[in-house]
Amino acid sequence: MNWLTEELKKKAYRSVAVFSLLLLGMSMMDSCEKDKENANLLNNLSALNLENQTFKTEIQKNNEKLTSQDQIILTQKQAIDNGLIEIKKLKNIKSKVRVVTKTQIDTVFIPYTKIVKDTTQLDNGFEWKNYFDYVEPKGWYSLSGYASNLGIGIDSLRIKNDYSIYIADKKLNMFGKSKPEVILLNKNPFTETIQMNNVVIKVYTPFYQKNGFWAGVGFLGGFLLAK
């Protein structure tokens, strides 16, 4: 029994020693990997114009506009320090996309729906009012109001927008590496994207939180104790 106890102690000490060396080695590798990743992020940061990020827009067959932009990958602290994240109290931010659009409506004929000669408004300068109420055939915008001898009055102006934002890897070709992009699908044919900014937050995961680490430790410990 004493022999068995001593043998188990030796195996336990050996397992602890091997595990300690393994842990130290992985910790050093993890530190190097983290420094390398931070250096890459800083290099990317210095080469970017964060205030005026470039993008490209393609018009689809149905007049939908597809706007794409390379992903900007930073840590949350770097994003806050460079003004890309305004709400600093948020935790575990995954990504942020900012889009500025402009809606332009070309010449449209709007017939009058009602013509009124309003004698009660003569003191205010109105001699007549022609009312109009227009809805774009596909419902993208609507306009209602009146035209008078003094000018035009707008009662309501409504514009509908329909956006979809995708954060994904875009395959450039069959054998090439995928390129991370932010893609904005805009279905309103009267609206165009004039400015776009994005940031994807990179969260560093320590080696001891990665999948398979503790499974590997258990396997190694069991192997050493069995020898």
Secondary structure, DSSP 8 states (H G I E B T S, - for coil): -HHHHHHHHHHHHHHHHHHHHHHHHHHHHHHHHHHHHHHHHHHHHHT--GGG---EEEE-TTS-EEEEEE--EE-HHHHHHTTS---TT--S--EEEEEEEEE---------SEEE--GGGGGGT---EEEEEEE-TTSSEEEEEEEESS-EEEEEEEE---EEEEEEEE--SSSS--EEEEEEEE--TTEEEEEEEEEEE-----GGGSTTHHHHHHHHHHHHHH-
